[in-house]
Amino acid sequence: MQTCEVLGSTAEFRIVTEDIERVEDVFSGLWATVYDFEQRFSRFTKDSELSKFNVRAGEKVPLSQQFRDILRSVQYFGELSQGSFNPFIL
């Protein structure tokens, strides 16, 4: 198990395996993915795509495909949950 502070919270990964030799490599890959996501989309990171998007609220803003996919997923789950899922509420 490994824990780290990311995206304004504590994240924890647990790996259950008999292949002990690969565990550190798997953890390293997981954390690298999380850190990359945080740099691109965290509201706690001033230069992230999300922060830049928020600063330009109401303007037409170019978006990466990954950010478009995230926004579409947010919309889908908001509709599916009839508004119960809303990540825009702090």
Buried (B, 14 or more C-beta within 10 A) or exposed (E): EBEBEBBEEEBEEEBEEEEEEEEEEEBEEBBEEBBEBBEBBBBEBEEBBBBEBEEEEEEEEEEEEEBEEBEEEBEEEBEEEEEEBEEEEE
